[in-house]
Amino acid sequence: MLEIKNINAGYGYLQVLWDVSFKISKGEFIALVGPNGAGKSTTLKTIAGLIKPKSGDIIFDGKNITGTPANLTNRMGISFVSESLNLFTNMSIYENLLLGAFIIEDKQKQLENIDFVFDLFPRLKARRNQLAGTLSGGERKMLAIARGIMSNPSLLMVDEPSLGLAPRLTLDVFDALEVLRQSGMTILLVEQNVNTTLHITDRGYVLEQGQVILEGPSRELLENDHVKKAFLGI
């Protein structure tokens, strides 16, 4: 579904990614892990079209989308849930969800998607008329993910969903991602909790200093000596 070929990208004169390459097949749950500043979020932003790469290619669903702006990549089927969430805080949960489905013209499909995300996150259903700005940190994360899947994406990219969350809420968010994977959605996850992430994903890529240094099945990465020492404290 997605192939990243030798992507070089950054911010102005600051290059962050150096010849980053990886592949994701349809239906896979992929982890992108690494230390702070490794370029994980930059990778997602480049795929989403928020950053234009200096060189390299991004192939999505058989089409070269390199440099395509974010408003168009979203219509192509890529949904990006950023670390900052970018919720409309003065609007209700329900209104935020409807905005997530703005590219879907079928009103009945919009309602079906809302029912799906309310089943996925019952907390949101109970607070559907509450302003997003009054939600707890965990509820905001849930709303951001829910809004991200309202557009029926082929690829869902989620950046640091557990950041700042209590362990119980973190498990709730990861459980929801697992349900989405079981429903057939392809997911690319950037996450600081390496241990939990590699337990729930199919494969992983380790990014350090803007380069992919390791890749493989998640279970194998859990047993890798470098991963154990650098991320698991073993």
C-alpha positions as CSV (number, residue, x, y, z in Angstrom):
1,M,0.0,0.0,0.0
2,L,2.8,2.4,0.9
3,E,6.4,2.5,-0.2
4,I,8.9,5.2,1.0
5,K,12.0,5.4,-1.2
6,N,15.1,7.2,-0.1
7,I,13.3,10.2,1.4
8,N,15.4,13.2,2.4
9,A,13.4,15.8,4.2
10,G,13.6,18.5,6.9
11,Y,12.8,22.1,7.8
12,G,14.5,24.7,5.7
13,Y,18.3,24.2,5.9
14,L,17.9,21.6,8.7
15,Q,17.8,18.1,7.2
16,V,16.1,15.5,9.5
17,L,15.6,12.5,7.3
18,W,18.4,10.8,5.3
19,D,17.5,8.3,2.6
20,V,14.6,6.8,4.7
21,S,13.0,3.8,3.0
22,F,10.3,1.3,4.1
23,K,7.2,-0.5,3.0
24,I,3.7,-1.2,4.4
25,S,1.4,-3.8,3.0
26,K,-2.4,-3.5,3.1
27,G,-3.8,-4.5,6.5
28,E,-0.5,-4.3,8.3
29,F,0.0,-2.6,11.7
30,I,3.5,-1.1,11.5
31,A,5.6,0.5,14.3
32,L,8.1,3.3,13.7
33,V,10.1,3.7,16.9
34,G,13.3,5.6,17.9
35,P,14.6,8.2,20.3
36,N,13.4,11.7,20.5
37,G,14.6,13.8,17.6
38,A,15.1,10.7,15.4
39,G,12.7,12.0,12.7
40,K,9.7,9.9,13.4
41,S,7.1,12.7,13.4
42,T,8.9,14.3,10.4
43,T,8.4,11.0,8.5
44,L,4.7,11.1,9.1
45,K,4.4,14.7,8.2
46,T,6.2,14.1,4.9
47,I,3.9,11.2,4.0
48,A,0.9,13.3,4.9
49,G,2.0,16.1,2.7
50,L,2.7,18.7,5.4
51,I,6.4,18.6,4.5
52,K,7.7,18.5,0.9
53,P,10.7,16.1,0.7
54,K,14.0,17.4,-0.8
55,S,14.3,14.1,-2.7
56,G,13.0,10.6,-2.9
57,D,9.6,9.1,-3.7
58,I,6.4,8.3,-1.8
59,I,4.2,5.6,-3.5
60,F,0.7,5.2,-2.2
61,D,-1.7,2.7,-3.6
62,G,0.4,2.5,-6.8
63,K,0.6,6.2,-7.3
64,N,3.5,8.6,-6.8
65,I,2.2,11.2,-4.3
66,T,5.6,12.8,-3.5
67,G,5.0,16.5,-2.6
68,T,1.2,16.2,-2.8
69,P,-0.3,18.6,-0.2
70,A,-2.1,17.3,2.8
71,N,-5.6,18.3,1.7
72,L,-5.2,16.0,-1.3
73,T,-3.5,13.1,0.5
74,N,-6.4,13.0,2.9
75,R,-8.8,12.7,0.0
76,M,-6.6,9.9,-1.4
77,G,-7.1,7.9,1.8
78,I,-4.3,9.0,4.2
79,S,-5.4,10.2,7.6
80,F,-2.8,11.7,10.0
81,V,-3.5,12.0,13.7
82,S,-0.7,14.4,14.9
83,E,0.8,14.5,18.4
84,S,-0.7,18.0,18.8
85,L,-4.2,16.6,18.0
86,N,-5.4,19.9,16.4
87,L,-8.9,19.6,17.8
88,F,-11.5,22.4,17.4
89,T,-11.7,23.1,21.1
90,N,-14.7,25.4,20.9
91,M,-16.8,22.8,19.1
92,S,-18.5,19.7,20.5
93,I,-17.3,16.1,20.1
94,Y,-20.0,15.5,17.6
95,E,-19.1,18.6,15.6
96,N,-15.4,17.6,15.5
97,L,-16.4,14.1,14.2
98,L,-18.5,15.6,11.5
99,L,-15.6,17.8,10.4
100,G,-13.5,14.6,10.2
101,A,-16.0,13.3,7.6
102,F,-16.1,16.4,5.5
103,I,-14.9,14.6,2.3
104,I,-17.7,12.0,2.6
105,E,-20.8,13.3,0.7
106,D,-23.1,10.5,1.8
107,K,-24.8,11.7,5.0
108,Q,-25.9,8.2,5.9
109,K,-22.3,7.0,5.7
110,Q,-21.2,9.8,8.0
111,L,-23.8,8.7,10.5
112,E,-22.6,5.1,10.2
113,N,-19.0,6.2,10.8
114,I,-20.1,8.1,13.9
115,D,-21.9,5.0,15.3
116,F,-18.7,3.1,14.6
117,V,-16.4,5.5,16.5
118,F,-18.9,5.8,19.4
119,D,-18.8,2.0,19.7
120,L,-15.0,2.2,19.6
121,F,-14.8,4.9,22.2
122,P,-17.9,4.8,24.5
123,R,-16.5,7.7,26.6
124,L,-17.1,10.0,23.6
125,K,-20.6,8.8,23.0
126,A,-21.5,9.7,26.6
127,R,-20.1,13.2,26.1
128,R,-21.0,13.8,22.5
129,N,-22.3,17.4,23.2
130,Q,-19.4,18.4,25.4
131,L,-16.9,20.9,24.0
132,A,-13.6,19.3,22.9
133,G,-11.7,21.9,24.9
134,T,-13.1,20.6,28.2
135,L,-12.1,17.0,27.7
136,S,-9.4,15.2,29.6
137,G,-6.1,14.4,27.9
138,G,-7.1,10.8,27.3
139,E,-10.5,11.8,25.9
140,R,-8.8,14.3,23.6
141,K,-6.6,11.5,22.2
142,M,-9.6,9.3,21.6
143,L,-11.4,12.1,19.8
144,A,-8.4,12.9,17.6
145,I,-8.2,9.2,16.6
146,A,-12.0,9.0,16.1
147,R,-12.0,12.1,13.9
148,G,-9.1,10.6,12.0
149,I,-11.0,7.5,11.0
150,M,-14.2,9.4,10.1
151,S,-13.0,9.8,6.5
152,N,-12.7,6.1,6.0
153,P,-8.9,6.2,5.4
154,S,-7.0,3.4,3.8
155,L,-4.0,4.3,5.9
156,L,-4.2,5.7,9.4
157,M,-1.0,7.3,10.8
158,V,-1.0,8.0,14.5
159,D,1.8,10.0,16.3
160,E,2.5,9.3,20.0
161,P,-1.0,8.4,21.1
162,S,0.1,7.5,24.7
163,L,2.0,10.7,25.4
164,G,1.0,12.1,28.7
165,L,-1.7,9.4,29.4
166,A,-2.2,7.3,32.4
167,P,-1.4,3.6,31.9
168,R,-5.1,2.6,31.9
169,L,-6.0,5.1,29.2
170,T,-3.0,4.1,27.2
171,L,-4.3,0.6,27.1
172,D,-7.7,1.8,26.0
173,V,-6.2,3.7,23.1
174,F,-4.0,0.7,22.1
175,D,-7.1,-1.6,22.3
176,A,-8.9,0.7,20.0
177,L,-6.0,0.6,17.5
178,E,-6.1,-3.2,17.6
179,V,-9.8,-3.2,16.8
180,L,-9.1,-0.9,13.8
181,R,-6.4,-3.3,12.7
182,Q,-8.8,-6.3,13.0
183,S,-11.3,-4.3,10.9
184,G,-8.8,-4.3,8.1
185,M,-7.3,-0.8,8.4
186,T,-3.7,-0.3,7.7
187,I,-1.9,1.6,10.6
188,L,1.5,3.3,10.9
189,L,2.1,4.0,14.6
190,V,4.8,6.3,16.0
191,E,5.0,5.7,19.8
192,Q,7.4,6.3,22.7
193,N,6.2,3.1,24.5
194,V,8.4,0.7,22.5
195,N,7.7,-2.4,24.6
196,T,3.9,-2.2,24.3
197,T,4.1,-1.1,20.7
198,L,6.2,-4.0,19.5
199,H,3.9,-6.4,21.3
200,I,0.8,-5.2,19.3
201,T,2.3,-4.5,15.9
202,D,3.2,-6.8,13.0
203,R,6.5,-5.3,12.0
204,G,8.7,-2.4,13.0
205,Y,11.3,0.0,11.8
206,V,13.8,1.6,14.1
207,L,14.8,5.2,13.2
208,E,17.9,6.9,14.7
209,Q,19.4,10.2,13.6
210,G,17.1,10.3,10.6
211,Q,18.0,6.9,9.2
212,V,16.4,3.4,9.4
213,I,18.9,1.3,11.2
214,L,16.8,-1.8,12.0
215,E,13.7,-3.5,10.6
216,G,11.8,-6.7,11.0
217,P,8.9,-8.5,12.6
218,S,8.1,-6.8,15.9
219,R,8.7,-9.9,18.0
220,E,12.2,-10.2,16.6
221,L,12.9,-6.6,17.3
222,L,11.9,-7.2,20.9
223,E,14.7,-9.7,21.2
224,N,17.3,-7.5,19.4
225,D,20.2,-6.5,21.6
226,H,20.3,-2.9,20.5
227,V,16.5,-2.4,21.0
228,K,16.8,-4.0,24.5
229,K,19.6,-1.7,25.5
230,A,18.4,1.5,23.9
231,F,14.7,1.3,24.5
232,L,13.8,-1.4,26.9
233,G,16.4,-0.9,29.6
234,I,17.5,-4.5,29.5
